[in-house]
Amino acid sequence: MASRANYRLFWQEFRRTFHSTGAVLPSGSRLCRALTRYVAGDGLPRRVLEVGPGTGVVTDQIILQMGARDTLDLVEVNDRFVAALRDRLEHDPRWQSVADRVAIHHLPVEQLSTDRPFDAIVSCLPFNNFPAELVRSILAHLEGLAAEDATLSFFEYIGVRKAKALVASREERRRLEGITQVLADLLRQHALRRDCVLANIPPAWVHHVKFATQHPTPNTQHPTPDT
């Protein structure tokens, strides 16, 4: 659970860097649990990646599910969030217990090496704030970071793009439509499951995809994002 200090830091960074923070409050507990649905494995060592952990509320849930031989990599671009994550790794008892198996990377995820693939990826990036081509590039890199049969879980707030499009300029509507298309392409190829989390501010969809060797057939129907 996020502390008052973490909520305060999150709010400050929302005001300072909305483009990369994307939310007023950290994710609620039910959203965190939904995002980490596929983190736990079957006892074999697993490599877990979280992108955009912020103050670490989703990280808390990941740590709870890590096995004794699992490792966790955190990728964060915001320098204040990175400092907060490092502080938690040093002083939070729960985080200290896995500190030797956690690595924090202060860089854009597109710069993370693909040399060692991950078994589970959790993304908390605010895709709705990015250009469509950047979303496509990030998702392509995440697929490159994924091991065979790896899962990627990410969320979006329900109806946000549609609501924005109602009052947006033509250029902004094109950007939002582009994001919808990029996510629809991903889900058409790799969709595994979608969870609706109403007990969150705002309510959210959590999309889970699986980068399997066998892709769904072209006629398979998948839910349209942001509905």
Phi, psi and omega per residue, in radians:
M1 nan 2.433 -3.103
A2 -1.280 2.396 3.098
S3 -1.388 2.955 3.090
R4 -1.061 -0.662 3.123
A5 -1.092 -0.684 3.128
N6 -1.185 -0.703 3.074
Y7 -1.069 -0.728 -3.132
R8 -1.124 -0.773 3.118
L9 -1.106 -0.740 -3.137
F10 -1.068 -0.766 3.131
W11 -1.106 -0.728 3.112
Q12 -1.071 -0.753 -3.120
E13 -1.284 -0.519 3.017
F14 -1.040 -0.776 -3.130
R15 -1.237 -0.600 -3.062
R16 -1.464 -0.669 -3.043
T17 -2.395 1.047 -3.089
F18 -1.000 -0.616 -3.077
H19 -0.985 -0.691 -3.094
S20 -1.782 -0.264 3.116
T21 -1.562 -0.942 2.896
G22 1.399 -0.068 -3.135
A23 -2.567 2.611 3.139
V24 -1.330 -0.636 -3.078
L25 -2.195 2.694 3.014
P26 -1.089 2.797 -3.140
S27 -1.066 2.465 3.096
G28 -1.275 2.953 -3.034
S29 -1.087 -0.677 -3.122
R30 -1.214 -0.644 3.076
L31 -1.153 -0.707 3.105
C32 -1.054 -0.761 -3.141
R33 -1.143 -0.683 3.129
A34 -1.148 -0.718 -3.127
L35 -1.118 -0.495 -3.064
T36 -1.790 0.337 -3.096
R37 -0.951 -0.642 -3.021
Y38 -1.903 0.324 3.140
V39 -1.270 -0.834 -3.077
A40 -1.168 2.480 -3.133
G41 -1.960 -2.720 -3.069
D42 -1.843 0.333 3.128
G43 1.857 -0.384 3.070
L44 -1.302 2.659 3.140
P45 -1.032 2.346 -3.138
R46 -2.199 2.491 3.038
R47 -1.800 2.130 -3.088
V48 -1.987 2.424 3.115
L49 -2.160 2.281 2.983
E50 -2.063 2.257 -3.110
V51 -1.927 2.194 -3.123
G52 1.280 0.886 -3.071
P53 -1.245 -0.286 3.135
G54 1.083 -2.153 -3.134
T55 -1.547 -0.079 3.006
G56 1.739 0.376 -3.126
V57 -1.230 -0.677 3.062
V58 -1.265 -0.617 3.093
T59 -0.993 -0.684 3.084
D60 -0.918 -0.805 -3.100
Q61 -1.224 -0.644 3.093
I62 -1.076 -0.796 -3.130
I63 -1.036 -0.685 3.115
L64 -1.042 -0.524 -3.048
Q65 -1.716 -0.098 -3.105
M66 -1.214 2.357 3.023
G67 -1.361 3.015 -3.040
A68 -1.122 -0.388 -3.111
R69 -1.993 0.139 3.127
D70 -1.361 2.672 3.055
T71 -2.140 2.739 -3.105
L72 -2.337 2.247 3.028
D73 -1.969 2.315 3.124
L74 -1.991 2.235 -3.134
V75 -2.044 2.076 -3.080
E76 -2.490 2.337 -3.125
V77 -1.640 -0.414 -3.072
N78 -1.343 2.103 -3.040
D79 -1.130 -0.592 3.138
R80 -1.253 -0.650 3.064
F81 -1.161 -0.693 3.105
V82 -1.038 -0.760 3.111
A83 -1.082 -0.702 3.130
A84 -1.153 -0.705 3.122
L85 -1.126 -0.758 3.129
R86 -1.123 -0.644 3.109
D87 -1.133 -0.721 3.121
R88 -1.150 -0.673 3.139
L89 -1.122 -0.490 -3.123
E90 -1.544 -0.553 -2.968
H91 -2.090 -0.361 -3.137
D92 -1.399 2.075 -3.067
P93 -0.956 -0.705 -3.128
R94 -1.143 -0.708 3.126
W95 -1.259 -0.621 3.129
Q96 -1.029 -0.551 -3.092
S97 -1.165 -0.350 3.139
V98 -2.088 0.184 -3.001
A99 -0.987 -0.597 -3.122
D100 -1.304 -0.097 3.130
R101 -2.084 0.267 -3.138
V102 -2.103 2.318 3.074
A103 -2.146 2.347 3.113
I104 -1.887 2.197 -3.128
H105 -1.973 2.084 -3.132
H106 -1.668 1.424 -3.089
L107 -2.938 2.858 3.006
P108 -1.151 2.528 -3.064
V109 -1.089 -0.460 3.126
E110 -1.099 -0.320 3.135
Q111 -1.635 -0.035 3.138
L112 -1.322 2.306 -3.091
S113 -1.115 2.499 3.105
T114 -1.663 0.213 -3.056
D115 -1.092 -0.632 -3.098
R116 -2.124 1.824 -3.039
P117 -1.223 2.750 -3.103
F118 -1.860 2.585 -3.134
D119 -1.544 -0.479 3.111
A120 -2.507 2.298 -3.140
I121 -2.169 2.288 3.074
V122 -2.089 2.133 -3.141
S123 -1.963 2.237 3.044
C124 -1.969 0.377 -3.124
L125 -1.243 2.473 3.116
P126 -1.450 1.336 -3.058
F127 -0.947 -0.571 -3.104
N128 -1.110 -0.285 -3.137
N129 -1.592 -0.141 -2.998
F130 -1.763 2.762 2.935
P131 -1.085 2.578 -3.080
A132 -1.014 -0.686 -3.116
E133 -1.191 -0.538 3.069
L134 -1.206 -0.698 3.079
V135 -1.047 -0.786 3.125
R136 -1.078 -0.732 -3.130
S137 -1.148 -0.747 3.133
I138 -1.108 -0.803 -3.124
L139 -1.114 -0.669 3.100
A140 -1.120 -0.682 3.125
H141 -1.211 -0.678 3.094
L142 -1.078 -0.670 3.071
E143 -1.115 -0.655 3.092
G144 -1.169 -0.431 3.114
L145 -1.479 -0.160 -3.008
A146 -1.537 2.382 2.992
A147 -1.289 2.962 3.083
E148 -1.057 2.309 -3.119
D149 1.165 0.343 3.083
A150 -1.270 2.718 3.068
T151 -1.886 2.602 2.973
L152 -2.163 2.231 3.100
S153 -2.102 2.287 3.112
F154 -2.562 2.879 -3.093
F155 -2.277 2.824 2.994
E156 -2.569 2.560 3.141
Y157 -1.293 2.395 -3.020
I158 -1.139 2.197 3.015
G159 1.303 0.064 -3.046
V160 -1.129 -0.812 -3.112
R161 -1.103 -0.712 3.122
K162 -1.110 -0.721 3.134
A163 -1.140 -0.747 3.117
K164 -1.101 -0.687 -3.089
A165 -1.099 -0.473 -3.110
L166 -1.145 -0.502 -3.084
V167 -2.085 0.128 -3.043
A168 -1.483 2.784 2.995
S169 -1.226 2.937 3.136
R170 -1.041 -0.749 -3.141
E171 -1.109 -0.724 3.137
E172 -1.173 -0.658 3.095
R173 -1.095 -0.693 3.105
R174 -1.082 -0.724 3.125
R175 -1.092 -0.801 -3.126
L176 -1.140 -0.718 3.095
E177 -1.118 -0.636 3.100
G178 -1.110 -0.711 3.105
I179 -1.114 -0.767 3.109
T180 -1.000 -0.729 -3.126
Q181 -1.189 -0.717 3.127
V182 -1.060 -0.809 -3.128
L183 -1.190 -0.644 3.108
A184 -1.108 -0.686 3.106
D185 -1.084 -0.762 3.129
L186 -1.080 -0.831 -3.079
L187 -1.192 -0.599 3.126
R188 -1.086 -0.610 -3.099
Q189 -1.521 -0.600 -2.899
H190 -2.284 0.068 -3.013
A191 -0.989 2.372 3.108
L192 -2.004 -0.774 -3.056
R193 -2.888 2.704 3.012
R194 -2.336 2.255 3.122
D195 -1.924 2.405 3.059
C196 -1.751 2.121 -3.135
V197 -1.999 1.651 -3.127
L198 -1.370 -0.516 -3.116
A199 -1.445 1.040 3.096
N200 -2.580 2.748 3.106
I201 -2.037 1.872 -0.173
P202 -1.353 2.973 3.038
P203 -1.006 2.645 -3.007
A204 -2.471 2.668 2.895
W205 -1.668 2.435 2.976
V206 -1.992 2.075 3.130
H207 -1.731 2.348 3.048
H208 -2.060 2.250 3.078
V209 -2.154 2.737 -3.138
K210 -2.248 2.154 -3.122
F211 -1.528 1.241 -3.109
A212 -1.519 2.837 3.086
T213 -1.256 -0.522 3.104
Q214 -1.705 1.972 -3.132
H215 -1.555 2.722 3.055
P216 -1.051 2.684 3.105
T217 -1.187 2.712 -3.100
P218 -1.024 -0.434 -3.102
N219 -1.496 -0.097 -3.134
T220 -1.127 2.344 -3.130
Q221 -1.614 2.359 3.111
H222 -2.265 2.622 -3.128
P223 -1.118 2.475 3.055
T224 -1.323 2.318 -3.123
P225 -1.143 2.743 3.047
D226 1.124 0.684 3.092
T227 -2.166 nan nan
